[in-house]
């Protein structure tokens, strides 16, 4: 493919301006950005993979296989760099380590098995409910097919609700199952009772049998589970190792960037790392309505009673998104609202009627296919707060959609909550402490005050 490239001249930056900025005579953000751009461009190499602003080395020692990550995942240690001015009247290259969880290249059936957490058995049977629970985590991942000569890269938009044997589409005026279609191609499926990967949206979506798909490698894991997070923390908490890796990277960057930097008359000193003094700033004293507390010396229990309650919540509604036919049920809703209303009363926050009991017999409203009409109806019904339940993993797109349409488009205040938080541990309901923390967020959004800094804790300028 050929593309037209349009380059626009924005500004001319003279070497003297950069030199004056480095010597401390001049503070120029433009000069700083120019140096930063030069170093970023110089760091582009075949030995590094750039994902957003982070560089990942092809050196195998930076890829860590950790048993806690599960099958088909690995930790990749990367770095991101920025050029910053320093008090030594020069520029400093700041390199930070970044650890992220990635998927290996693997068959998509292996990925599904790992995410569900159990083997499919001989016939590949597993519940469609389990498919739905992992669909958000697979959404957005890229794959290729392992049949034919087509090497097109596809992006997963979801999983089919039915298996390949039961999923139908129209071909030549007849309904044909995905499994039968592949039989006609001479590609009989060995696991026709598994779901299909969905690409595209609505009526234009295309289904691919999951056993005929291979996941592309080096894709970031969205919504890491607790064991993934634990593995990442374990790798990130080794400062000595991090210092060695950063030093090694700086030296390799210098050798690779040498010719490039010489063109601009720049040099990079990697003989030693810069040292600076750190200052411990004492936290201000806060008034949390149950006494004045110095953080670090006592517990700040703002959820015992807020300093000032915000706007009264006369009506609220609870909805879920990204679950399909599944997700939290009526019993979960009633447990949640009972604890929330009781805790709100204890904290001095006024929460009155929910529309779920009044209009939906206690059922949680299900927002399907990102239907923005829901928030339009909330606005028309003068709903003060919409509590939106999100899946435990892979809900970033849903969260962004909720905030964009509810708060920016229709002006409906929302509070998003994860399914596991909503249902509580073992589906026993939300606990008192979590409810208190949630209510503090809600109170703040309603222009309430949970706690305030005491006069003694304020900076003299204020």
C-alpha positions in Angstrom: 0.0 0.0 0.0 1.1 3.6 -0.7 0.1 6.4 1.6 0.5 10.1 1.2 2.6 11.7 4.0 2.0 15.4 4.8 4.8 17.1 6.8 4.1 20.5 8.2 6.8 22.9 9.3 5.9 24.0 12.8 8.9 25.8 14.3 12.6 26.3 13.8 14.7 25.6 16.9 18.2 27.0 16.9 21.1 25.2 18.6 21.8 28.3 20.7 18.4 28.0 22.2 19.1 24.4 23.2 22.5 25.3 24.6 21.1 28.2 26.6 18.4 26.0 28.0 21.0 23.3 29.0 23.2 25.9 30.7 20.3 27.3 32.7 20.2 30.7 31.0 16.8 30.0 29.4 13.8 27.9 30.2 12.4 26.6 27.0 9.8 23.9 26.9 10.1 23.8 23.1 13.8 23.1 23.3 13.2 20.4 25.8 10.6 18.8 23.6 13.0 18.9 20.7 15.7 17.0 22.6 13.1 14.5 23.8 11.9 13.9 20.2 15.5 13.4 19.1 16.2 10.8 21.8 12.9 9.0 21.1 13.6 8.8 17.3 17.2 7.7 18.1 15.9 4.8 20.3 13.9 3.2 17.5 15.7 0.1 16.6 15.1 -3.4 15.3 16.1 -4.7 18.7 13.3 -3.0 20.4 9.5 -3.2 20.1 7.7 0.1 20.8 4.2 -0.2 22.4 2.8 3.3 22.9 5.6 5.0 24.8 7.3 1.9 26.2 10.3 0.2 24.6 10.6 -3.6 25.0 13.9 -5.3 24.3 14.2 -8.4 22.1 16.8 -9.7 24.6 15.2 -12.9 26.0 16.4 -12.0 29.5 13.7 -9.3 29.6 10.9 -11.8 29.0 10.2 -13.6 32.2 8.1 -16.8 32.4 6.5 -16.9 35.8 4.4 -19.9 37.0 2.0 -17.5 38.7 1.1 -16.0 35.3 -0.6 -19.1 34.0 -0.1 -20.8 30.7 0.4 -18.7 27.6 1.4 -15.6 29.5 4.7 -13.9 30.3 6.1 -10.8 31.9 7.9 -8.4 29.6 10.1 -5.8 31.2 10.2 -2.6 29.2 11.3 0.9 29.7 10.1 4.4 28.8 12.4 7.4 28.6 11.9 11.1 28.9 14.4 14.0 28.8 14.1 16.4 31.7 15.9 19.5 32.8 18.0 19.2 36.1 19.3 21.6 38.6 22.8 20.7 37.4 22.2 23.0 34.4 22.0 20.2 31.9 19.5 17.7 30.5 19.0 14.3 32.1 17.7 11.1 30.4 15.2 9.7 32.8 14.6 5.9 32.2 11.9 4.1 34.1 11.2 0.4 34.1 7.7 -0.8 33.1 6.5 -4.4 33.7 3.5 -5.7 31.8 1.8 -9.0 31.3 1.7 -10.3 27.7 0.1 -13.2 25.8 2.3 -15.7 24.0 1.5 -16.7 20.4 -0.8 -19.6 20.8 -3.9 -21.4 19.5 -7.0 -19.5 20.6 -8.4 -22.7 22.1 -5.5 -22.7 24.6 -6.2 -19.1 25.5 -9.9 -19.9 26.1 -8.9 -22.9 28.2 -6.5 -20.9 30.3 -9.0 -18.0 30.9 -11.9 -20.4 31.8 -9.5 -22.4 34.0 -10.4 -25.9 33.0 -9.9 -28.4 30.2 -12.6 -28.8 27.6 -12.4 -32.6 27.6 -12.8 -34.9 24.6 -15.7 -33.3 22.9 -14.8 -29.7 23.8 -18.0 -29.1 25.8 -18.1 -26.2 28.3 -20.9 -23.9 29.3 -21.8 -20.8 27.4 -21.9 -19.0 30.7 -18.2 -19.6 31.1 -17.6 -18.2 27.6 -19.4 -15.0 28.5 -17.3 -14.6 31.6 -14.1 -14.5 29.6 -15.3 -12.7 26.5 -14.4 -9.2 27.8 -10.8 -10.3 28.5 -10.5 -11.6 24.9 -12.1 -8.5 23.3 -9.7 -6.5 21.3 -7.1 -9.2 20.9 -5.8 -9.9 17.4 -5.6 -13.3 15.7 -5.0 -15.0 12.3 -6.6 -18.1 10.9 -4.7 -21.4 10.5 -6.5 -22.5 7.3 -6.1 -21.3 3.7 -3.5 -18.8 2.5 -5.1 -15.6 3.9 -2.9 -14.0 6.5 -5.3 -11.2 7.4 -5.1 -10.0 11.0 -8.5 -9.9 12.7 -9.6 -8.2 16.0 -11.9 -10.1 18.4 -15.1 -8.1 19.2 -16.6 -10.9 21.3 -17.6 -14.6 21.5 -20.6 -16.2 19.9 -23.5 -17.0 22.3 -23.8 -20.5 20.7 -21.3 -23.1 19.6 -20.0 -23.5 16.1 -22.4 -26.4 15.7 -25.4 -24.2 16.6 -24.3 -20.8 15.2 -26.1 -20.2 11.9 -25.6 -17.8 9.0 -27.3 -17.4 5.7 -25.6 -18.7 2.6 -27.3 -18.8 -0.8 -30.7 -18.2 0.9 -30.2 -21.1 3.4 -29.3 -21.2 7.0 -26.0 -23.1 7.5 -24.1 -23.7 10.7 -20.5 -22.7 11.0 -19.5 -26.3 11.6 -21.3 -27.6 8.5 -19.8 -24.8 6.4 -16.3 -25.8 7.3 -17.2 -29.4 6.5 -18.1 -28.2 3.0 -14.6 -26.6 2.8 -13.0 -29.9 3.8 -12.1 -28.5 7.2 -14.1 -30.6 9.6 -14.0 -29.1 13.1 -12.7 -31.4 15.8 -14.3 -29.2 18.6 -17.6 -28.0 17.1 -19.1 -27.4 20.6 -16.8 -24.5 21.3 -17.8 -20.9 20.6 -16.7 -18.9 17.6 -14.7 -15.7 17.7 -16.7 -12.7 16.6 -15.2 -10.0 14.4 -17.2 -6.8 13.7 -20.5 -5.6 15.2 -24.2 -6.2 14.6 -25.4 -7.9 11.4 -22.0 -7.4 9.8 -20.1 -9.6 12.3 -18.2 -12.6 11.0 -17.8 -15.8 13.0 -14.5 -17.8 13.1 -14.4 -21.3 14.7 -12.0 -20.8 17.7 -10.0 -23.9 16.8 -9.1 -22.4 13.4 -7.6 -19.3 15.0 -4.2 -18.5 16.4 -3.6 -15.6 18.8 -0.8 -13.2 17.8 2.0 -12.9 20.3 3.2 -9.9 22.3 -0.3 -8.6 23.1 -0.9 -7.0 26.5 -3.2 -8.8 28.9 -6.2 -6.6 29.8 -7.7 -6.9 33.3 -4.9 -9.0 34.9 -6.2 -11.4 37.6 -4.9 -11.4 41.2 -2.2 -13.9 40.5 -1.0 -11.9 37.5 -0.8 -8.8 39.6 1.1 -10.6 42.3 3.6 -11.9 39.8 4.1 -8.3 38.4 4.6 -6.9 41.8 7.1 -9.6 42.7 9.2 -8.7 39.6 8.8 -4.9 40.0 10.0 -4.8 43.7 13.6 -5.6 42.9 15.4 -2.2 42.8 18.9 -3.7 42.3 17.8 -5.7 39.3 15.9 -2.7 37.9 19.0 -0.5 38.2 21.1 -3.1 36.4 18.6 -3.4 33.6 18.2 0.4 33.2 22.0 0.8 33.1 22.3 -2.0 30.6 19.6 -0.4 28.4 21.3 3.1 28.6 24.6 1.7 27.4 23.0 -0.2 24.5 21.0 2.9 23.6 24.1 5.0 23.5 25.9 2.7 21.1 22.9 2.5 18.8 22.1 6.2 18.9 25.7 7.4 18.5 25.6 8.3 14.8 22.1 9.7 15.2 23.0 11.9 18.1 26.3 13.1 16.5 24.2 14.6 13.7 22.6 16.9 16.3 25.8 17.5 18.3 24.5 15.6 21.3 26.2 13.1 23.6 24.9 10.8 26.3 27.0 10.1 29.5 26.1 6.6 30.8 29.2 6.2 33.0 27.1 6.6 36.2 23.6 7.4 37.3 22.7 10.8 38.7 21.9 11.0 42.4 19.6 13.4 44.1 18.3 14.0 47.6 14.8 13.0 48.5 12.5 15.0 50.8 9.9 13.5 53.0 6.8 15.8 53.1 4.7 15.5 56.2 1.1 14.8 55.5 -1.3 17.5 56.7 -3.7 16.9 59.6 -7.2 16.2 58.5 -10.6 16.6 60.1 -12.6 13.4 59.4 -15.6 14.3 61.6 -14.7 11.7 64.2 -11.6 13.6 65.3 -8.6 15.3 63.9 -6.1 12.8 62.7 -2.6 12.9 61.4 -2.3 10.3 58.5 0.2 7.7 59.4 -0.5 8.0 63.2 -4.1 6.9 63.2 -6.9 5.5 61.1 -8.9 8.0 59.0 -12.4 6.7 59.2 -14.2 9.2 57.0 -16.8 6.5 56.2 -18.0 6.7 59.8 -19.7 10.0 59.1 -19.0 12.5 56.3 -18.2 16.1 57.0 -20.9 17.4 54.8 -23.5 15.5 52.8 -23.8 16.4 49.1 -27.0 16.7 47.0 -29.8 14.4 48.1 -30.2 11.3 45.9 -33.9 11.1 45.4 -33.8 8.4 42.7 -31.1 6.0 41.5 -31.0 3.1 39.2 -28.7 0.0 39.0 -27.7 -1.3 35.5 -25.2 -3.8 34.1 -23.2 -3.7 30.9 -21.0 -6.2 29.1 -22.6 -9.4 30.5 -25.1 -10.4 27.8 -27.7 -12.6 29.4 -25.6 -13.2 32.5 -24.2 -11.2 35.4 -25.6 -10.2 38.8 -29.2 -11.1 39.5 -32.2 -9.8 41.6 -30.9 -11.3 44.9 -27.5 -9.6 44.4 -29.2 -6.3 43.8 -31.3 -6.5 47.0 -28.3 -7.4 49.1 -26.4 -4.5 47.6 -29.1 -1.8 48.1 -29.9 -3.0 51.6 -26.3 -2.5 52.8 -25.8 0.7 50.7 -28.9 2.5 52.1 -28.2 1.5 55.7 -24.6 2.6 55.4 -25.6 5.9 53.8 -28.0 6.6 56.7 -25.2 6.0 59.2 -22.9 8.3 57.3 -25.4 11.1 57.0 -25.9 10.7 53.2 -29.5 10.8 51.9 -30.3 8.0 49.4 -34.0 7.3 48.8 -35.8 5.4 46.0 -34.4 3.0 43.5 -36.2 2.7 40.2 -35.3 -1.0 39.9 -37.9 -2.1 42.5 -40.5 0.5 41.3 -40.3 -0.3 37.5 -38.4 -3.6 37.1 -39.5 -5.7 40.0 -36.0 -5.6 41.5 -34.3 -6.8 38.3 -31.0 -5.1 37.3 -31.4 -3.2 34.0 -29.3 -4.8 31.3 -27.7 -2.3 28.8 -27.2 -4.2 25.5 -25.0 -3.2 22.6 -24.1 0.1 24.1 -27.6 1.5 23.8 -27.3 5.2 24.7 -31.1 5.4 24.9 -30.8 4.1 28.5 -29.1 7.3 29.6 -31.6 9.4 27.7 -34.4 7.8 29.6 -32.5 8.3 32.9 -32.3 12.0 32.1 -36.0 12.1 31.3 -36.8 10.4 34.6 -34.6 12.8 36.5 -32.3 10.0 37.9 -29.8 11.5 40.3 -27.4 8.6 40.1 -26.9 5.5 37.9 -24.8 2.7 39.4 -23.3 0.7 36.5 -21.9 -2.8 37.1 -19.0 -3.7 34.9 -17.4 -7.1 34.3 -14.4 -8.0 36.4 -12.0 -8.0 33.4 -11.7 -6.2 30.1 -14.2 -3.5 30.9 -12.2 -0.4 29.9 -14.1 0.2 26.7 -17.4 -0.2 28.6 -16.3 2.3 31.3 -15.2 4.9 28.7 -18.5 4.5 26.9 -20.5 5.0 30.1 -18.6 8.1 31.1 -18.8 9.6 27.6 -22.5 9.1 27.0 -23.9 9.4 30.6 -21.9 12.3 32.0 -20.8 14.2 28.9 -23.7 13.7 26.6 -26.8 13.4 28.9 -25.5 14.8 32.2 -26.4 11.8 34.2 -24.1 11.1 37.2 -22.7 7.6 37.3 -20.8 5.4 39.7 -19.2 2.3 38.1 -18.5 -0.8 40.1 -16.9 -4.1 39.4 -19.1 -7.2 39.5 -17.0 -8.8 42.2 -17.3 -5.7 44.4 -21.1 -5.5 43.8 -21.7 -9.1 44.6 -19.2 -9.4 47.4 -17.0 -12.3 48.4 -18.8 -15.6 47.8 -21.8 -13.6 46.5 -22.5 -12.7 50.2 -23.1 -9.1 49.3 -21.1 -5.9 49.6 -19.4 -5.5 53.0 -19.7 -2.4 55.2 -16.3 -1.0 54.6 -16.5 -1.3 50.8 -20.0 0.3 51.0 -18.5 3.1 53.0 -15.7 3.7 50.5 -18.2 3.6 47.6 -20.4 6.1 49.4 -17.5 8.5 49.9 -17.0 8.5 46.1 -20.7 9.1 45.5 -20.8 11.9 48.1 -17.9 13.6 46.5 -19.6 13.5 43.1 -22.7 15.0 44.7 -20.6 18.0 45.9 -20.3 16.7 49.4 -17.2 16.9 51.7 -15.9 13.7 53.2 -13.0 15.3 55.1 -11.1 18.5 55.1 -7.5 19.6 55.9 -7.3 21.4 59.3 -6.1 25.0 59.5 -3.0 23.8 61.2 -2.3 21.4 58.2 -2.7 24.1 55.6 0.3 25.7 53.8 0.7 29.3 55.1 0.1 30.5 51.5 -3.5 29.2 51.7 
